[in-house]
Amino acid sequence: MKKWLSSLTIIGSLLLLGACNGDEEAATEDTESTEEAAPESGAAAEGEEGTAEQPEMPEPDLEDVPDVVAEVNDTEIEKAEFEEAYNMQFQQMAMMSQMSGEEVNQDDLKKQVADGLVSQELLLQEADNRDLEVTEEDKNGVLDSLVEQNGMESQDDLFAAFEEQDMPEDEVMSQVEMQVKVDKLIAEEAGDIEPSEEEMQEVYDAQVAQLEQMETEEEPPSFEEMEPQLKDQVVQQKEGEAAQALVADLKESADVTIHI
């Protein structure tokens, strides 16, 4: 369970962003072509009830993963941590694979996850090296967000759920504190971000185009209704770019060995 919180928030949403975007674009194109053929296949399905076969969900292949996946300066990234992050990413890729019909390239995915874990460790080490203040309010903000995301009623429920996964409260709080430090590190690197109307309009247009491709009858919300969310998305994108630039700089002076 080491760095469980960090794996979710950093790797899932930031460090593998570039690698996953390309796969999402490919999946979108395949989804479009599937939707175009849907009326015909749907008609056939009416005459052949229950005969349509759903592609089997692929299984993760972790047999060749070494006990130590990588070394980052004086820190080892162990197999258990890699498997946790890999399974999380593999599930997402497997679902996209079912839509696109393309097999998941597990060798490439292993390299991406290993590199993501190295990048995460570099950010964690840098965050720990800087004098970044973490307040109770900061930590409660992360906990309350996790409570909301998981549909729970209180932080006590959250800690109880972690306890069931053999993660005691003091370990959870240690991870929360490190997550706050990383968030502040990235914010420090990104600086003050004020999204322009042009940047928000670009994101809005992309989302409207995606809705149109889905051929739904639902009317997209107006730009004005979406503006707060669009602003957040532009900020997250720029923070992601700042984090990736920082990782690139840290890699130049770091002692990194990857065994995958």
C-alpha positions as a printed NumPy array, in Angstrom:
array([[  0.   ,   0.   ,   0.   ],
       [  3.061,   2.285,  -0.061],
       [  2.32 ,   5.696,  -1.564],
       [ -1.272,   4.615,  -2.373],
       [ -2.588,   8.176,  -2.271],
       [  0.307,   9.511,  -4.311],
       [ -0.131,   6.791,  -6.915],
       [ -3.759,   7.743,  -7.389],
       [ -3.308,  11.477,  -7.569],
       [  0.083,  11.845,  -9.209],
       [  0.543,   8.906, -11.544],
       [ -3.099,   8.528, -12.53 ],
       [ -3.717,  12.146, -13.358],
       [ -0.34 ,  13.631, -14.142],
       [  2.719,  11.603, -14.971],
       [  1.098,   9.187, -17.432],
       [ -1.077,  11.894, -18.964],
       [  0.908,  12.193, -22.168],
       [  1.114,   8.45 , -22.756],
       [ -2.585,   7.898, -22.135],
       [ -3.763,  10.819, -24.267],
       [ -2.469,   9.205, -27.422],
       [ -4.294,   5.989, -26.629],
       [ -7.486,   7.892, -25.844],
       [ -7.358,   9.625, -29.221],
       [ -6.977,   6.289, -30.943],
       [ -9.838,   4.859, -28.904],
       [-12.028,   7.848, -29.833],
       [-11.404,   7.271, -33.54 ],
       [-12.244,   3.592, -33.199],
       [-15.361,   4.444, -31.189],
       [-16.538,   6.732, -33.995],
       [-16.22 ,   3.992, -36.585],
       [-17.982,   1.548, -34.236],
       [-20.849,   3.996, -33.774],
       [-21.22 ,   4.391, -37.533],
       [-21.657,   0.636, -37.887],
       [-23.946,   0.365, -34.851],
       [-27.371,   0.538, -36.604],
       [-26.53 ,  -2.42 , -38.849],
       [-25.048,  -4.518, -36.069],
       [-27.98 ,  -3.609, -33.828],
       [-30.456,  -4.897, -36.397],
       [-28.527,  -8.134, -36.689],
       [-28.514,  -8.498, -32.948],
       [-32.327,  -8.445, -32.867],
       [-32.383, -11.528, -35.065],
       [-29.605, -13.278, -33.187],
       [-30.517, -12.783, -29.557],
       [-27.61 , -13.4  , -27.24 ],
       [-25.15 , -14.37 , -29.995],
       [-23.047, -11.186, -29.931],
       [-19.816, -11.925, -28.095],
       [-18.205,  -9.3  , -25.927],
       [-14.388,  -9.28 , -26.152],
       [-12.826, -10.87 , -23.1  ],
       [-11.215,  -8.524, -20.606],
       [ -7.436,  -9.087, -20.838],
       [ -5.449, -10.062, -17.764],
       [ -2.355,  -8.183, -16.509],
       [  0.91 , -10.049, -17.05 ],
       [  3.221,  -9.438, -14.087],
       [  5.292, -12.621, -14.079],
       [  8.528, -11.025, -15.298],
       [  8.451,  -8.03 , -12.913],
       [ 11.641,  -7.991, -10.772],
       [ 11.55 ,  -7.547,  -6.992],
       [ 13.166,  -4.124,  -7.409],
       [ 11.709,  -2.311, -10.414],
       [ 13.894,   0.792, -10.197],
       [ 16.304,   2.765,  -8.049],
       [ 15.923,   6.522,  -7.73 ],
       [ 18.898,   8.036,  -5.954],
       [ 18.934,   6.027,  -2.705],
       [ 15.317,   4.836,  -2.898],
       [ 14.131,   1.5  ,  -4.311],
       [ 10.794,   1.146,  -6.105],
       [  9.657,  -2.347,  -5.214],
       [  7.512,  -4.848,  -7.094],
       [  4.467,  -4.415,  -4.839],
       [  4.326,  -0.677,  -5.498],
       [  4.758,  -1.23 ,  -9.221],
       [  2.014,  -3.876,  -9.337],
       [ -0.443,  -1.572,  -7.573],
       [  0.178,   1.269, -10.026],
       [  0.273,  -1.096, -13.023],
       [ -3.035,  -2.773, -12.192],
       [ -4.691,   0.632, -11.859],
       [ -3.442,   1.774, -15.276],
       [ -4.04 ,  -1.623, -16.88 ],
       [ -7.727,  -1.576, -15.952],
       [ -8.169,   1.753, -17.748],
       [ -6.237,   0.567, -20.806],
       [ -8.139,  -2.736, -20.893],
       [-11.485,  -0.935, -20.972],
       [-10.28 ,   1.253, -23.854],
       [ -8.974,  -1.883, -25.549],
       [-12.435,  -3.418, -25.431],
       [-13.857,  -0.366, -27.188],
       [-11.137,  -0.117, -29.817],
       [-10.513,  -3.817, -30.39 ],
       [ -6.764,  -3.233, -30.113],
       [ -4.74 ,  -5.386, -27.747],
       [ -3.018,  -3.697, -24.814],
       [  0.747,  -3.578, -25.372],
       [  1.765,  -4.623, -21.88 ],
       [  5.5  ,  -4.232, -22.502],
       [  5.007,  -0.57 , -23.409],
       [  2.607,  -0.056, -20.515],
       [  5.106,  -1.537, -18.039],
       [  7.752,   0.9  , -19.228],
       [  5.321,   3.812, -18.963],
       [  4.28 ,   2.837, -15.429],
       [  7.89 ,   2.313, -14.316],
       [  8.848,   5.701, -15.733],
       [  5.816,   7.247, -14.042],
       [  6.839,   5.785, -10.693],
       [ 10.366,   7.127, -11.151],
       [  8.957,  10.556, -11.977],
       [  6.673,  10.361,  -8.958],
       [  9.581,   9.444,  -6.677],
       [ 11.627,  12.374,  -8.004],
       [  8.747,  14.737,  -7.229],
       [  8.311,  13.23 ,  -3.768],
       [ 12.012,  13.607,  -3.018],
       [ 12.08 ,  17.184,  -4.289],
       [  8.95 ,  18.056,  -2.3  ],
       [ 10.533,  16.598,   0.814],
       [ 13.72 ,  18.603,   0.239],
       [ 11.937,  21.952,   0.005],
       [ 10.687,  23.873,   3.021],
       [  6.966,  23.566,   2.23 ],
       [  4.553,  24.206,   5.088],
       [  1.671,  21.763,   5.543],
       [ -1.232,  22.956,   7.688],
       [ -4.086,  21.01 ,   9.265],
       [ -6.396,  22.791,   6.84 ],
       [ -4.329,  21.471,   3.918],
       [ -4.53 ,  17.888,   5.176],
       [ -8.244,  18.113,   5.94 ],
       [ -8.808,  19.382,   2.406],
       [ -7.253,  16.231,   0.928],
       [ -9.153,  13.968,   3.331],
       [-12.49 ,  15.699,   2.685],
       [-11.898,  15.356,  -1.043],
       [-11.28 ,  11.604,  -0.654],
       [-14.407,  11.303,   1.504],
       [-16.482,  12.982,  -1.214],
       [-14.91 ,  11.014,  -4.079],
       [-15.678,   7.716,  -2.365],
       [-19.236,   8.626,  -1.393],
       [-18.538,   8.425,   2.327],
       [-20.022,  10.46 ,   5.144],
       [-16.982,  11.272,   7.257],
       [-13.223,  11.034,   7.645],
       [-13.819,   8.279,  10.224],
       [-15.429,   6.18 ,   7.478],
       [-12.425,   6.862,   5.259],
       [ -9.92 ,   5.798,   7.928],
       [-11.982,   2.662,   8.61 ],
       [-11.86 ,   1.77 ,   4.899],
       [ -8.084,   2.239,   4.848],
       [ -7.772,   0.151,   8.013],
       [ -9.545,  -2.703,   6.225],
       [ -6.793,  -2.496,   3.595],
       [ -4.114,  -2.761,   6.314],
       [ -3.288,   0.938,   6.09 ],
       [ -3.37 ,   2.499,   9.59 ],
       [ -4.323,   6.122,  10.184],
       [ -0.761,   7.307,  10.81 ],
       [  0.33 ,   5.92 ,   7.419],
       [ -2.643,   7.551,   5.706],
       [ -1.761,  10.889,   7.276],
       [  1.873,  10.509,   6.238],
       [  0.777,  10.007,   2.634],
       [ -1.687,  12.91 ,   2.842],
       [  1.075,  15.2  ,   4.106],
       [  3.384,  14.162,   1.271],
       [  0.578,  14.674,  -1.243],
       [  0.035,  18.217,   0.039],
       [  3.775,  18.886,  -0.317],
       [  3.752,  17.628,  -3.92 ],
       [  0.681,  19.721,  -4.734],
       [  2.421,  22.797,  -3.297],
       [  5.631,  21.94 ,  -5.155],
       [  3.773,  21.8  ,  -8.469],
       [  1.863,  25.009,  -7.706],
       [  5.163,  26.691,  -6.862],
       [  6.662,  25.559, -10.162],
       [  3.602,  26.56 , -12.19 ],
       [  3.286,  30.012, -10.601],
       [  0.132,  32.108, -10.815],
       [ -2.059,  30.743, -13.61 ],
       [ -4.767,  32.913, -15.106],
       [ -6.464,  31.012, -17.951],
       [ -7.327,  33.218, -20.907],
       [-10.737,  33.139, -22.55 ],
       [ -9.102,  31.71 , -25.683],
       [ -7.636,  28.782, -23.71 ],
       [-10.976,  28.044, -22.057],
       [-12.79 ,  28.352, -25.381],
       [-10.416,  25.79 , -26.893],
       [-11.21 ,  23.287, -24.145],
       [-14.94 ,  24.02 , -24.463],
       [-14.926,  23.515, -28.229],
       [-13.141,  20.177, -27.823],
       [-15.753,  18.981, -25.334],
       [-18.642,  20.073, -27.561],
       [-17.034,  18.271, -30.511],
       [-16.749,  15.127, -28.411],
       [-20.459,  15.295, -27.526],
       [-21.334,  15.72 , -31.204],
       [-19.268,  12.644, -32.087],
       [-21.279,  10.651, -29.554],
       [-24.404,  11.691, -31.481],
       [-26.425,  12.302, -28.333],
       [-29.563,  14.43 , -28.294],
       [-28.329,  16.194, -25.189],
       [-27.638,  19.897, -25.651],
       [-24.166,  20.878, -24.431],
       [-24.059,  23.432, -21.589],
       [-23.19 ,  26.978, -22.598],
       [-19.669,  28.354, -22.28 ],
       [-20.835,  30.57 , -19.42 ],
       [-22.247,  27.591, -17.487],
       [-19.023,  25.631, -17.972],
       [-16.589,  28.481, -17.334],
       [-15.616,  27.519, -13.733],
       [-14.884,  23.917, -14.783],
       [-13.067,  25.065, -17.924],
       [-10.863,  27.324, -15.826],
       [-10.003,  24.421, -13.508],
       [ -9.145,  22.191, -16.47 ],
       [ -6.779,  24.751, -17.993],
       [ -5.081,  25.224, -14.602],
       [ -4.661,  21.446, -14.188],
       [ -3.241,  21.16 , -17.684],
       [ -0.674,  23.895, -17.056],
       [  0.256,  22.434, -13.68 ],
       [  0.766,  19.079, -15.375],
       [  3.079,  20.674, -17.912],
       [  5.017,  22.376, -15.1  ],
       [  5.358,  19.071, -13.24 ],
       [  6.619,  17.28 , -16.331],
       [  9.168,  20.034, -16.962],
       [ 10.352,  19.794, -13.338],
       [ 10.67 ,  16.002, -13.609],
       [ 12.761,  16.392, -16.774],
       [ 15.118,  18.739, -14.907],
       [ 15.332,  16.436, -11.879],
       [ 16.151,  13.432, -14.059],
       [ 19.235,  15.185, -15.432],
       [ 20.93 ,  15.224, -12.018],
       [ 19.37 ,  12.098, -10.513],
       [ 20.844,   8.616, -10.27 ],
       [ 18.094,   6.485, -11.856],
       [ 18.163,   2.815, -12.867],
       [ 15.076,   1.063, -14.268],
       [ 15.019,  -2.75 , -14.494],
       [ 12.022,  -3.105, -16.842]])
